[in-house]
């Protein structure tokens, strides 16, 4: 690589770092969105693609994103989600982030077979080896297999990787977001199931996220100093 290419590459890296940190500084949990401003379709597709391309354990993608735009369906959610009512009423787009239940995520499930063979397209011997490794991980590595709550929470933790990437992607475009957990889980899951928004035999609700444009100014962003957060050894 010549000197010009090295310099151009260095400038690109510095610009990329600046843009990413600017996006993180811009992002905050918006409570009130400008209900009159809607996201462009191509911008929201970009946000969803950031979620779809996110990493997951063994590449098994234990998530599903349900975009709720129908105001009547948002009204179904609101009574069970006191921490999200303002966002549900004003956000341009709302996503239900669903996590797969343990029966979907055990090593011998139809879903894992689908991921190994149809999505990852592994040769049979490699797929079998990966399935056995995964089964050992569930049983003895993280010891999740016999604890349904722990196994579901493990799937939920992975959905947060996708959620974080979607919020960062939005911030890169100057789009606001808010992750939301302010709901009564069993009540809302029942309402979502009755409304046809969730298959309760396969999924549970991990969290929700709202996207749009802020109404008013952002609050001051506060974080601990880097030396409180990072320890070197």
N, C-alpha and C positions, 0 to 999 in steps of 0.2 A: 504494500500500500504506500503511495507517495505522500509527500508532506501535505499536499493540498487535501487529499482524502482524509488523512489523519486529523487535520484541522476541522474539516467539515463534519467528520464523525464526532469530534469533541463538542462542536457547537450543537449538533443534534442531540447529544446526550444531555448537555446542560439545559437546552430548551425543553426537552422531555421532562427532566426533573423539575424545572420551574413550573411547567404546565400542570404536572401532577400535584405538586405541593400547593399550587394556587387553588386547584380543585378541592383539595382537602380543607384548605382554609375557608373556602366559600361555603362548603356544605355544613348545614346544621339541621336539626330536627324541626322542620316547619310545622307549626300548629294550624296556621290559617293560610290557605292558598287563595290566590286571585281566581275566583270561580269563572271569570270571564275569559281567562287565558287558557287555551288548550295546547297540548303538545302536538307538534307535527307528527304525522304517522311514521315518517322515516326516522325521526329521533327516537320514538318509543320502540321501534323495531331494533334500533341500535342498542338500547338499554336491555331489551329482552335477549338479544344475541350475546351480550356480555354475561348474562346469567346462564344461558345455555352452554357457553364455552368454559364455564367455571370448573375448577378441579373438584374431585370427590374421591373418597377412599376407594381404591381398586377401580376407579373410573366407573362406578355403578350408578351415579347420578340419581340419588334417592329422592328426587324432588319433582314437583309439578307446579307450574305457575298458572293460576286462574285469574284472568283480568276481568274485573267487575266494573262495567261501565253503565249498566242499567240502573237508573236511580231507584227503581222499586226493589231491586236486589240489594242495593246498598242500604235501603231502609230495613231490610231483613236482618242485616248485620248489626246495625246501629244499637238496637236495644241490648245487645249482649257485649258491646264493645265501647264502654264508656270512655276509654282512653283514646278512642279513634273517631268519635262522632264529628268533631270539627273538621277533621281531614276528609272523612267520608262525604261530608256535605260540600266541600269546596275543591277537592283535588281533581286534577284533570284525569288522572288514571290511578286506579287502585289494584294492587295485586294481592291475592291470597297465596302465600307460600306454603305449599303442602309438603309433608314428609311421609315417605312410605312406612307402613306399619311393619312390625317384625316379621309377620308371615310372608311379606313380600321380599324381605331382605335376608332370610336364611339361605344357606348355600344351595339347597336343593329346590328352591322355589322356581316357578315358571318364569318369574321376572328375571332372576339371575341367569337362567338359561338363555333367555332372550338377549340379555346384555352381552353375554359371552359369545353367542353364536351369530346373532343377527346384527348387533350394533358393533361390537368389537371385532367380529369376524375372525375369531381365533381358530386355528386348526384344532381338531377334536382333542388331540393329546395335550396341547397347551391349555385348552379350555378346562380339561379335567384336572390338570395340575393346578391351575389358578383357583378352581373351585375348592380343591382340597386345602390349598394354602389359606384361602378365605375362611373355610370352615374351621380350621385350626385357630385362626385369629379370633373368630367369634366365640369359640369354646374356651380357649385357654389364653390367648393373647390379651385381649381386652375383657375376656370373660363376660360377654354380653348375652350369650345365647339363652340363659335361663332367667334373665331379668328383662321382662318386656318393657318396663318403663325406661331402663337404662339403654336398651337397644333403640327405642324410639327416640330418646334424647340424643343418641349418637347420630341418628339420621338427621335430626333437627340441626345439630351443630354443623353438619355439612351444608344444609340449605343456607346457613348464614354466610358461608363463603360466596355463594351465588348472590345473596342479598347485598353483601358488601360490594361486590363487583358491579352490580346494577346501580347502586347509589353513586359509586365513583364514576361510572360511565355517564350518569346523568349530570353529575357536577362538572365533568369535563365540557359539557355542552351548556353550562349555565342553567341547568334545570335543577329545581329543588326536590327534596325527598324527605320522607319521615318513616323510619321503621316503627312498627306498632305492635306491642304485646298487651295492651290494655284491654283484655277481653276475658270473659269467663269461658274457659276452654270447652268444658263439656256442654254448656248451653249453646255456644256458638257452633260447635261441630254438629250438634243436633239440628240447629236451624239451617246450616249449610247443606246438610244431607237432605232435609225435607224440601229445600229449594232446588235440589238437583245440582248444587255447586261442588259437592264432594262425595266421593264414594267411600263411605265409612268402613267398608270391608278392606280397603286398600290403603287409605290415607288418613292422616291426622293433620290438624292445623299447627304449623310451626310458628308462623307470625304473619303479619300483613305489612304492606308498604304502600305509601302514597307518593305520587309524583305530580309535579305541577310547577307553578311559579309563585313565589312568596308574595303575600300581601303585606306591605310595610317593610321596615328595615329588620335585618337580622340582629339577634342579640350578640353580645361580645363572646367570641369563642375562647374558652378557657381550657387549658391542659396543664398537667404537671410538667416540670422541667425534665429534660432528657436524662439528666443524671439520677433522677428519682425513678425513672421507668426502666433504664437499661443498666445492667451490671456486667462488667467485663471481668473475666477470670483468666 
